[in-house]
Amino acid sequence: NPAPACCYPCRCRDALCCLPPQLVLFLPQLVQLLRGDRDSAIQSFFLTAAAHSDLFGHQLIWALNSEAKPPEEAFNPEVKRSGWQPPKDTGLWEISVRMTEQIEAQMTPAQKEYWAAERGYFEQVTNLSGYLYKFSKDERRVKLQEALGGFEPPRQDLYVPTNPEARVKRHIPSSGA
């Protein structure tokens, strides 16, 4: 007998009676259900919802990426804090990669182009923290301004992953934004 948390998305799968944008807030918790998704009902719901809503698909990929296997450097970082342990699979590494591939495979060429720009741009922005880490705190602001001046958003319709209502139009290097 499936848990009640699993039943609701399964009932919604065919009719999509729950609007995917309203579920985005709960995606981190819903992704956790994939661990026990023995009949693939949750996966099926996610794929159907992602096909109906680009935003839901993007947000689902971001959530899945946070559960995927970390990069190799995470297993042997330069700085190991007290009590450091290497990452362990929580049961979602493989399924996160597989689900991401399935979502991307069902995108149209235009959707793939937009997603590649969205993902690529925010990977560049996220990578800035690793780049800045090697500099002293006094140097970081100048290095950030230089780095932000070195690239631009590839499109004018990209959104901030944590706030899809906010659009990225340009950088303001002098402010670090």
C-alpha positions as CSV (number, residue, x, y, z in Angstrom):
1,N,0.0,0.0,0.0
2,P,1.7,3.2,-1.2
3,A,2.3,6.1,1.2
4,P,-0.2,9.0,0.9
5,A,2.5,11.3,-0.3
6,C,2.9,9.0,-3.4
7,C,-0.8,8.7,-4.1
8,Y,-1.5,12.4,-4.9
9,P,1.0,12.9,-7.8
10,C,-0.1,9.5,-9.2
11,R,-3.8,10.5,-9.2
12,C,-2.8,13.8,-10.9
13,R,-0.6,12.3,-13.5
14,D,-3.2,11.7,-16.2
15,A,-5.4,14.7,-15.7
16,L,-2.6,17.0,-14.5
17,C,-5.2,18.4,-12.1
18,C,-2.5,19.9,-10.1
19,L,-0.7,22.7,-11.9
20,P,3.0,22.0,-12.2
21,P,4.0,25.7,-11.4
22,Q,2.3,25.3,-8.0
23,L,4.3,22.1,-7.3
24,V,7.7,23.8,-7.9
25,L,7.9,24.9,-4.3
26,F,7.7,21.3,-3.2
27,L,10.0,19.7,-5.8
28,P,12.9,19.1,-3.4
29,Q,10.6,17.0,-1.2
30,L,8.8,15.4,-4.2
31,V,12.1,14.3,-5.7
32,Q,12.9,12.4,-2.5
33,L,9.9,10.1,-3.4
34,L,11.9,8.8,-6.4
35,R,13.8,6.6,-3.9
36,G,10.8,4.4,-3.3
37,D,9.1,4.8,-6.7
38,R,9.0,1.0,-7.5
39,D,6.3,1.2,-10.1
40,S,7.7,4.4,-11.7
41,A,4.5,6.4,-11.1
42,I,6.3,9.4,-9.7
43,Q,8.8,9.3,-12.6
44,S,5.8,9.2,-15.1
45,F,4.1,12.1,-13.4
46,F,7.3,14.2,-13.4
47,L,7.9,13.5,-17.2
48,T,4.2,14.3,-18.0
49,A,4.3,17.5,-16.0
50,A,7.7,18.5,-17.5
51,A,6.2,18.0,-21.0
52,H,3.3,20.4,-20.0
53,S,5.4,23.1,-18.4
54,D,8.9,24.3,-19.4
55,L,9.3,26.0,-16.1
56,F,8.4,22.8,-14.2
57,G,10.8,20.8,-16.3
58,H,13.7,23.3,-15.7
59,Q,13.0,23.4,-12.0
60,L,12.8,19.6,-11.8
61,I,16.2,19.4,-13.6
62,W,17.7,21.8,-11.0
63,A,16.2,19.7,-8.2
64,L,17.5,16.5,-9.7
65,N,20.9,18.0,-10.2
66,S,21.1,18.8,-6.5
67,E,20.6,15.0,-5.9
68,A,22.9,13.7,-8.6
69,K,26.5,12.4,-8.1
70,P,28.8,15.3,-7.3
71,P,31.8,16.0,-9.4
72,E,35.0,14.1,-8.7
73,E,36.7,17.0,-6.9
74,A,34.0,16.6,-4.2
75,F,35.4,13.2,-3.3
76,N,38.8,14.6,-2.5
77,P,38.7,18.4,-2.0
78,E,41.7,20.5,-1.4
79,V,40.3,21.7,2.0
80,K,38.8,19.1,4.3
81,R,36.9,20.5,7.2
82,S,36.7,18.8,10.6
83,G,34.6,15.6,10.3
84,W,34.7,15.6,6.5
85,Q,33.3,12.5,4.8
86,P,33.2,11.8,1.1
87,P,29.7,12.1,-0.5
88,K,27.5,8.9,-0.3
89,D,24.8,7.9,-2.7
90,T,21.4,8.5,-1.1
91,G,19.7,6.4,-3.7
92,L,19.1,9.2,-6.2
93,W,22.4,9.6,-8.1
94,E,21.5,7.2,-10.9
95,I,17.8,8.1,-11.2
96,S,18.6,11.8,-11.2
97,V,20.8,11.5,-14.3
98,R,18.3,9.2,-16.0
99,M,15.4,11.5,-15.3
100,T,17.3,14.6,-16.5
101,E,18.2,12.8,-19.7
102,Q,14.5,11.8,-20.3
103,I,13.3,15.3,-19.6
104,E,15.8,16.8,-22.0
105,A,15.0,14.1,-24.7
106,Q,11.4,15.2,-24.8
107,M,12.2,18.9,-25.3
108,T,11.6,20.4,-28.7
109,P,14.6,22.0,-30.4
110,A,13.6,25.5,-29.3
111,Q,13.1,24.2,-25.7
112,K,16.5,22.6,-25.8
113,E,18.1,25.8,-27.1
114,Y,16.5,27.8,-24.3
115,W,17.5,25.3,-21.6
116,A,21.1,25.1,-22.9
117,A,21.3,28.9,-22.6
118,E,19.7,28.9,-19.1
119,R,21.8,26.1,-17.7
120,G,25.0,27.2,-19.3
121,Y,24.7,30.8,-18.1
122,F,24.0,29.8,-14.5
123,E,26.8,27.3,-14.5
124,Q,29.1,30.1,-15.5
125,V,27.7,32.3,-12.7
126,T,27.9,29.4,-10.1
127,N,31.5,28.6,-11.2
128,L,32.5,32.1,-10.2
129,S,32.5,31.1,-6.5
130,G,35.1,28.4,-7.2
131,Y,37.2,30.8,-9.2
132,L,37.0,33.5,-6.5
133,Y,37.8,31.1,-3.7
134,K,41.5,31.0,-4.5
135,F,41.9,34.8,-4.1
136,S,42.1,36.7,-0.8
137,K,39.0,38.3,0.5
138,D,40.5,41.7,-0.5
139,E,41.0,40.7,-4.1
140,R,37.7,39.0,-4.6
141,R,35.6,42.0,-5.4
142,V,37.9,43.2,-8.2
143,K,38.2,39.7,-9.6
144,L,34.4,39.3,-9.5
145,Q,34.0,42.6,-11.4
146,E,36.6,41.4,-14.0
147,A,34.9,38.0,-14.3
148,L,31.4,39.5,-14.7
149,G,32.8,41.8,-17.4
150,G,34.1,38.8,-19.3
151,F,30.7,37.3,-20.3
152,E,27.1,38.3,-20.8
153,P,23.7,36.5,-20.6
154,P,23.3,34.7,-24.0
155,R,19.7,35.7,-24.2
156,Q,17.5,38.5,-22.7
157,D,14.8,36.1,-21.5
158,L,16.7,34.0,-19.0
159,Y,15.3,33.8,-15.5
160,V,16.9,33.4,-12.1
161,P,16.5,29.7,-11.0
162,T,15.5,30.7,-7.5
163,N,13.0,33.3,-8.7
164,P,11.5,32.5,-12.2
165,E,9.7,35.9,-12.1
166,A,13.1,37.7,-12.2
167,R,14.7,38.1,-15.6
168,V,18.4,38.5,-16.3
169,K,19.0,41.3,-18.7
170,R,22.7,42.1,-18.1
171,H,25.5,42.2,-15.5
172,I,26.4,45.2,-13.4
173,P,30.0,44.4,-12.8
174,S,30.6,47.4,-10.5
175,S,28.1,46.1,-8.1
176,G,29.0,42.5,-8.4
177,A,25.5,41.7,-9.7
